[in-house]
Amino acid sequence: MKSEICMPYIRVKDAQASLEYYERCLGFRKLSEHRFAPGLPLCISVERGQLRFLLSEHRGDGAFGTCVYCYINDDVDEFFHRCRQAGAHITQELEDMPWARDFGVKDLDGNVIRFGNRKK
Protein backbone atom coordinates (compact mmCIF):
# COMPACT_ATOMS: atom_id res chain seq x y z
CA MET A 1 0.00 0.00 0.00
CA LYS A 2 1.34 3.41 -0.95
CA SER A 3 1.54 6.00 1.81
CA GLU A 4 -0.28 9.29 1.45
CA ILE A 5 1.67 12.52 1.55
CA CYS A 6 0.86 16.20 1.41
CA MET A 7 3.01 18.56 -0.66
CA PRO A 8 2.02 22.16 -0.01
CA TYR A 9 2.98 24.78 -2.56
CA ILE A 10 5.15 27.50 -1.07
CA ARG A 11 5.15 30.62 -3.24
CA VAL A 12 8.65 31.99 -3.88
CA LYS A 13 10.12 34.70 -6.11
CA ASP A 14 13.29 32.80 -7.05
CA ALA A 15 12.98 29.01 -6.74
CA GLN A 16 16.72 28.43 -7.19
CA ALA A 17 17.63 30.87 -4.38
CA SER A 18 14.91 29.35 -2.20
CA LEU A 19 16.25 25.86 -2.88
CA GLU A 20 19.70 26.93 -1.68
CA TYR A 21 18.17 28.38 1.53
CA TYR A 22 16.02 25.29 2.21
CA GLU A 23 19.03 23.01 1.64
CA ARG A 24 21.60 25.03 3.61
CA CYS A 25 19.45 26.26 6.50
CA LEU A 26 16.68 23.67 6.90
CA GLY A 27 18.23 20.41 5.69
CA PHE A 28 15.96 19.81 2.69
CA ARG A 29 17.14 18.24 -0.56
CA LYS A 30 15.94 18.68 -4.12
CA LEU A 31 13.73 15.95 -5.58
CA SER A 32 12.89 17.43 -8.97
CA GLU A 33 12.19 20.60 -10.88
CA HIS A 34 9.81 21.58 -13.65
CA ARG A 35 9.50 24.51 -16.04
CA PHE A 36 7.03 24.37 -18.94
CA ALA A 37 9.42 26.28 -21.24
CA PRO A 38 12.51 28.47 -20.98
CA GLY A 39 11.70 31.77 -19.32
CA LEU A 40 8.54 30.48 -17.61
CA PRO A 41 8.19 30.08 -13.83
CA LEU A 42 10.14 27.31 -12.12
CA CYS A 43 8.78 24.84 -9.56
CA ILE A 44 11.19 22.75 -7.44
CA SER A 45 10.10 19.89 -5.17
CA VAL A 46 12.11 19.40 -1.97
CA GLU A 47 12.05 16.91 0.89
CA ARG A 48 13.38 16.42 4.38
CA GLY A 49 12.42 13.01 5.72
CA GLN A 50 8.67 12.73 5.09
CA LEU A 51 8.25 16.51 4.70
CA ARG A 52 7.78 17.59 1.09
CA PHE A 53 7.18 21.05 -0.38
CA LEU A 54 6.86 22.55 -3.84
CA LEU A 55 8.81 25.82 -4.09
CA SER A 56 6.90 27.55 -6.86
CA GLU A 57 7.36 30.79 -8.79
CA HIS A 58 3.88 30.38 -10.38
CA ARG A 59 1.47 33.18 -9.41
CA GLY A 60 -1.43 30.74 -9.04
CA ASP A 61 0.40 28.54 -6.53
CA GLY A 62 -0.46 30.31 -3.31
CA ALA A 63 0.51 33.61 -1.75
CA PHE A 64 3.65 34.96 -0.14
CA GLY A 65 3.60 34.86 3.66
CA THR A 66 2.03 31.44 4.12
CA CYS A 67 2.68 29.41 7.27
CA VAL A 68 3.27 25.64 7.28
CA TYR A 69 3.49 23.57 10.47
CA CYS A 70 5.68 20.46 10.48
CA TYR A 71 5.94 17.81 13.18
CA ILE A 72 9.42 16.31 12.98
CA ASN A 73 10.96 13.11 14.33
CA ASP A 74 14.36 14.72 15.02
CA ASP A 75 14.96 16.25 18.43
CA VAL A 76 13.53 19.75 17.92
CA ASP A 77 16.14 21.39 20.19
CA GLU A 78 19.02 19.93 18.16
CA PHE A 79 17.32 20.80 14.87
CA PHE A 80 16.71 24.37 16.08
CA HIS A 81 20.41 24.81 16.87
CA ARG A 82 21.46 23.35 13.50
CA CYS A 83 19.08 25.73 11.68
CA ARG A 84 20.32 28.75 13.65
CA GLN A 85 23.95 27.80 13.08
CA ALA A 86 23.27 27.42 9.33
CA GLY A 87 21.86 30.96 9.15
CA ALA A 88 18.10 30.35 9.17
CA HIS A 89 16.02 33.44 9.96
CA ILE A 90 14.45 32.43 13.29
CA THR A 91 11.05 34.07 13.83
CA GLN A 92 10.07 32.18 16.96
CA GLU A 93 12.53 30.86 19.52
CA LEU A 94 12.08 27.37 20.94
CA GLU A 95 8.92 27.37 22.98
CA ASP A 96 6.75 24.87 24.82
CA MET A 97 3.24 25.11 23.43
CA PRO A 98 0.24 22.99 24.54
CA TRP A 99 0.59 20.77 21.42
CA ALA A 100 4.39 20.69 20.91
CA ARG A 101 7.81 22.11 21.65
CA ASP A 102 8.47 24.16 18.54
CA PHE A 103 10.14 27.07 16.77
CA GLY A 104 9.63 29.02 13.56
CA VAL A 105 11.78 30.18 10.67
CA LYS A 106 11.10 32.58 7.82
CA ASP A 107 12.28 31.87 4.29
CA LEU A 108 13.54 34.38 1.72
CA ASP A 109 9.98 35.37 0.74
CA GLY A 110 8.43 35.78 4.18
CA ASN A 111 6.88 32.31 4.36
CA VAL A 112 7.00 30.84 7.86
CA ILE A 113 7.83 27.19 8.49
CA ARG A 114 7.30 25.97 12.05
CA PHE A 115 8.90 22.76 13.31
CA GLY A 116 7.92 20.88 16.45
CA ASN A 117 7.96 17.67 18.45
CA ARG A 118 4.51 16.47 19.51
CA LYS A 119 3.72 16.48 23.20
CA LYS A 120 3.42 13.00 24.63
Backbone as JSON, one array per atom type, in Angstrom:
{
  "sequence": "MKSEICMPYIRVKDAQASLEYYERCLGFRKLSEHRFAPGLPLCISVERGQLRFLLSEHRGDGAFGTCVYCYINDDVDEFFHRCRQAGAHITQELEDMPWARDFGVKDLDGNVIRFGNRKK",
  "N": [[0.84, -1.19, 0.0], [0.58, 2.16, -0.89], [1.89, 5.05, 0.75], [0.21, 7.99, 1.9], [0.85, 11.39, 1.15], [1.36, 14.88, 1.76], [1.93, 17.71, -0.16], [2.52, 20.8, 0.17], [2.26, 23.82, -1.74], [4.65, 26.33, -1.77], [4.9, 29.61, -2.2], [7.34, 31.35, -3.99], [9.76, 33.84, -4.97], [12.16, 33.4, -6.34], [12.97, 30.4, -7.22], [15.34, 28.9, -7.35], [17.13, 30.28, -5.63], [15.65, 29.99, -3.3], [15.7, 27.2, -3.02], [18.42, 26.83, -2.4], [18.49, 28.07, 0.13], [16.65, 26.47, 1.61], [17.98, 24.02, 1.49], [20.55, 24.59, 2.69], [19.93, 25.87, 5.18], [17.74, 24.52, 6.34], [17.93, 21.82, 5.9], [16.73, 20.43, 3.76], [16.4, 18.57, 0.66], [16.73, 18.57, -2.89], [14.24, 17.18, -4.97], [13.06, 17.22, -7.54], [12.59, 19.25, -10.5], [10.6, 21.55, -12.42], [9.78, 23.22, -15.39], [7.72, 24.73, -17.7], [8.58, 25.84, -20.12], [11.53, 27.47, -21.43], [12.23, 30.45, -19.65], [9.76, 30.59, -18.41], [7.92, 30.33, -15.25], [9.53, 28.57, -12.54], [9.31, 25.48, -10.76], [10.23, 23.74, -7.93], [10.59, 20.68, -6.31], [11.07, 19.67, -2.96], [12.47, 17.77, -0.2], [12.57, 16.64, 3.18], [13.16, 14.12, 5.14], [9.99, 12.85, 5.71], [8.76, 15.17, 5.04], [7.58, 17.25, 2.5], [7.75, 19.77, 0.06], [6.63, 22.08, -2.48], [8.4, 24.42, -4.09], [7.45, 27.18, -5.56], [7.39, 29.4, -8.33], [5.15, 30.16, -9.68], [2.38, 32.28, -10.13], [-0.24, 31.45, -9.5], [0.06, 29.56, -7.53], [-0.49, 29.78, -4.66], [0.15, 32.22, -2.0], [2.49, 34.75, -1.01], [3.94, 34.69, 2.26], [2.76, 32.59, 3.59], [2.07, 30.07, 6.12], [3.42, 27.09, 7.32], [3.06, 24.19, 9.21], [5.11, 21.78, 10.72], [5.46, 18.64, 12.07], [8.22, 17.02, 13.41], [10.5, 14.21, 13.48], [13.1, 14.3, 14.41], [15.06, 15.45, 17.22], [13.77, 18.39, 18.39], [15.11, 20.5, 19.65], [17.83, 20.1, 19.0], [17.61, 20.27, 16.2], [16.72, 22.91, 15.92], [19.03, 24.32, 16.81], [20.86, 23.53, 14.83], [19.65, 24.71, 12.56], [19.75, 27.45, 13.25], [22.53, 27.81, 13.44], [23.2, 27.37, 10.79], [22.27, 29.63, 9.62], [19.55, 30.21, 9.36], [16.62, 32.27, 9.33], [15.33, 32.93, 12.24], [12.13, 33.12, 13.52], [10.6, 32.57, 15.65], [11.57, 31.67, 18.77], [12.63, 28.6, 20.39], [9.96, 27.06, 22.0], [7.66, 25.96, 24.49], [4.63, 24.78, 23.7], [1.07, 24.11, 24.05], [0.59, 21.9, 22.36], [3.04, 21.08, 21.33], [6.66, 21.21, 21.44], [8.24, 23.79, 19.93], [9.52, 25.79, 17.14], [9.99, 28.62, 14.92], [10.81, 29.51, 11.53], [11.66, 31.88, 8.97], [11.45, 32.07, 5.47], [13.14, 33.16, 2.43], [11.16, 34.66, 1.22], [9.33, 35.48, 3.08], [7.66, 33.48, 3.96], [6.57, 31.34, 6.56], [7.88, 28.64, 8.3], [7.14, 26.28, 10.63], [8.49, 24.15, 13.07], [8.15, 21.25, 15.06], [8.12, 19.05, 17.97], [5.81, 16.63, 18.84], [3.74, 16.76, 21.76], [3.79, 14.39, 24.38]],
  "CA": [[0.0, 0.0, 0.0], [1.34, 3.41, -0.95], [1.54, 6.0, 1.81], [-0.28, 9.29, 1.45], [1.67, 12.52, 1.55], [0.86, 16.2, 1.41], [3.01, 18.56, -0.66], [2.02, 22.16, -0.01], [2.98, 24.78, -2.56], [5.15, 27.5, -1.07], [5.15, 30.62, -3.24], [8.65, 31.99, -3.88], [10.12, 34.7, -6.11], [13.29, 32.8, -7.05], [12.98, 29.01, -6.74], [16.72, 28.43, -7.19], [17.63, 30.87, -4.38], [14.91, 29.35, -2.2], [16.25, 25.86, -2.88], [19.7, 26.93, -1.68], [18.17, 28.38, 1.53], [16.02, 25.29, 2.21], [19.03, 23.01, 1.64], [21.6, 25.03, 3.61], [19.45, 26.26, 6.5], [16.68, 23.67, 6.9], [18.23, 20.41, 5.69], [15.96, 19.81, 2.69], [17.14, 18.24, -0.56], [15.94, 18.68, -4.12], [13.73, 15.95, -5.58], [12.89, 17.43, -8.97], [12.19, 20.6, -10.88], [9.81, 21.58, -13.65], [9.5, 24.51, -16.04], [7.03, 24.37, -18.94], [9.42, 26.28, -21.24], [12.51, 28.47, -20.98], [11.7, 31.77, -19.32], [8.54, 30.48, -17.61], [8.19, 30.08, -13.83], [10.14, 27.31, -12.12], [8.78, 24.84, -9.56], [11.19, 22.75, -7.44], [10.1, 19.89, -5.17], [12.11, 19.4, -1.97], [12.05, 16.91, 0.89], [13.38, 16.42, 4.38], [12.42, 13.01, 5.72], [8.67, 12.73, 5.09], [8.25, 16.51, 4.7], [7.78, 17.59, 1.09], [7.18, 21.05, -0.38], [6.86, 22.55, -3.84], [8.81, 25.82, -4.09], [6.9, 27.55, -6.86], [7.36, 30.79, -8.79], [3.88, 30.38, -10.38], [1.47, 33.18, -9.41], [-1.43, 30.74, -9.04], [0.4, 28.54, -6.53], [-0.46, 30.31, -3.31], [0.51, 33.61, -1.75], [3.65, 34.96, -0.14], [3.6, 34.86, 3.66], [2.03, 31.44, 4.12], [2.68, 29.41, 7.27], [3.27, 25.64, 7.28], [3.49, 23.57, 10.47], [5.68, 20.46, 10.48], [5.94, 17.81, 13.18], [9.42, 16.31, 12.98], [10.96, 13.11, 14.33], [14.36, 14.72, 15.02], [14.96, 16.25, 18.43], [13.53, 19.75, 17.92], [16.14, 21.39, 20.19], [19.02, 19.93, 18.16], [17.32, 20.8, 14.87], [16.71, 24.37, 16.08], [20.41, 24.81, 16.87], [21.46, 23.35, 13.5], [19.08, 25.73, 11.68], [20.32, 28.75, 13.65], [23.95, 27.8, 13.08], [23.27, 27.42, 9.33], [21.86, 30.96, 9.15], [18.1, 30.35, 9.17], [16.02, 33.44, 9.96], [14.45, 32.43, 13.29], [11.05, 34.07, 13.83], [10.07, 32.18, 16.96], [12.53, 30.86, 19.52], [12.08, 27.37, 20.94], [8.92, 27.37, 22.98], [6.75, 24.87, 24.82], [3.24, 25.11, 23.43], [0.24, 22.99, 24.54], [0.59, 20.77, 21.42], [4.39, 20.69, 20.91], [7.81, 22.11, 21.65], [8.47, 24.16, 18.54], [10.14, 27.07, 16.77], [9.63, 29.02, 13.56], [11.78, 30.18, 10.67], [11.1, 32.58, 7.82], [12.28, 31.87, 4.29], [13.54, 34.38, 1.72], [9.98, 35.37, 0.74], [8.43, 35.78, 4.18], [6.88, 32.31, 4.36], [7.0, 30.84, 7.86], [7.83, 27.19, 8.49], [7.3, 25.97, 12.05], [8.9, 22.76, 13.31], [7.92, 20.88, 16.45], [7.96, 17.67, 18.45], [4.51, 16.47, 19.51], [3.72, 16.48, 23.2], [3.42, 13.0, 24.63]],
  "C": [[0.88, 1.24, 0.0], [0.91, 4.33, 0.18], [1.06, 7.31, 1.19], [0.66, 10.38, 1.96], [0.96, 13.8, 1.15], [2.06, 17.04, 0.98], [2.48, 19.97, -0.87], [2.91, 22.97, -0.95], [3.4, 25.93, -1.66], [5.59, 28.48, -2.15], [6.47, 31.32, -2.97], [8.9, 32.85, -5.11], [11.18, 34.06, -6.98], [13.47, 31.38, -6.49], [14.4, 28.5, -6.51], [17.33, 28.99, -5.91], [16.94, 30.25, -3.18], [15.42, 27.95, -1.95], [17.54, 25.9, -2.07], [19.46, 27.21, -0.2], [17.6, 27.15, 2.23], [17.05, 24.17, 2.41], [20.01, 23.39, 2.75], [21.09, 25.22, 5.03], [18.49, 25.27, 7.14], [16.88, 22.19, 6.62], [17.39, 19.71, 4.65], [16.9, 19.44, 1.55], [16.18, 18.29, -1.74], [15.53, 17.3, -4.6], [13.66, 16.11, -7.09], [12.59, 18.9, -9.23], [11.44, 20.54, -12.2], [9.62, 23.03, -14.1], [8.88, 24.15, -17.39], [7.84, 24.73, -20.18], [10.42, 27.29, -20.71], [11.86, 29.83, -20.73], [10.41, 31.75, -18.52], [8.88, 30.16, -16.16], [8.69, 28.66, -13.55], [9.44, 26.79, -10.86], [9.76, 23.72, -9.18], [10.57, 22.01, -6.26], [11.3, 19.56, -4.28], [11.56, 18.48, -0.9], [13.07, 16.93, 2.01], [12.65, 15.34, 5.16], [11.1, 12.84, 4.97], [8.06, 14.08, 4.74], [8.57, 16.81, 3.24], [7.05, 18.88, 0.77], [7.46, 21.24, -1.86], [7.17, 24.04, -3.75], [8.48, 26.36, -5.48], [6.92, 29.05, -7.14], [6.03, 31.13, -9.47], [2.94, 31.24, -9.53], [0.26, 32.46, -8.83], [-1.18, 29.72, -7.93], [0.56, 29.14, -5.13], [-0.01, 31.74, -3.23], [1.76, 33.66, -0.88], [3.15, 35.14, 1.3], [2.78, 33.74, 4.26], [2.76, 30.88, 5.34], [2.38, 27.92, 7.17], [3.82, 25.08, 8.59], [3.94, 22.15, 10.19], [6.06, 19.79, 11.8], [7.12, 17.02, 12.65], [9.75, 15.2, 13.96], [12.27, 13.45, 15.02], [14.08, 15.44, 16.33], [14.86, 17.71, 18.03], [14.59, 20.72, 18.45], [17.41, 21.31, 19.34], [18.8, 20.52, 16.77], [17.3, 22.33, 14.88], [18.14, 24.92, 16.05], [21.13, 24.63, 15.53], [20.96, 24.42, 12.53], [19.68, 27.1, 11.98], [21.77, 28.85, 13.2], [24.13, 27.92, 11.56], [22.79, 28.75, 8.76], [20.38, 31.13, 8.89], [17.61, 31.6, 9.91], [14.97, 32.96, 10.97], [13.4, 33.5, 13.61], [10.42, 33.79, 15.18], [11.1, 31.28, 17.61], [11.84, 29.57, 19.97], [11.11, 27.69, 22.06], [8.08, 26.13, 23.24], [5.32, 25.37, 24.65], [2.39, 23.95, 23.95], [0.32, 21.74, 23.65], [1.99, 20.27, 21.08], [5.44, 21.64, 21.5], [8.23, 22.49, 20.25], [9.2, 25.48, 18.4], [9.75, 27.37, 15.34], [10.79, 29.68, 12.84], [11.03, 30.86, 9.53], [12.03, 32.35, 6.64], [12.54, 33.2, 3.6], [12.36, 35.24, 1.29], [8.95, 35.64, 1.82], [7.49, 34.65, 4.57], [7.45, 31.78, 5.67], [6.82, 29.32, 7.89], [8.08, 26.96, 9.98], [7.56, 24.49, 12.2], [8.69, 22.44, 14.78], [7.94, 19.4, 16.69], [6.64, 17.61, 19.19], [4.7, 16.24, 20.99], [3.24, 15.05, 23.38], [2.32, 12.91, 25.64]]
}
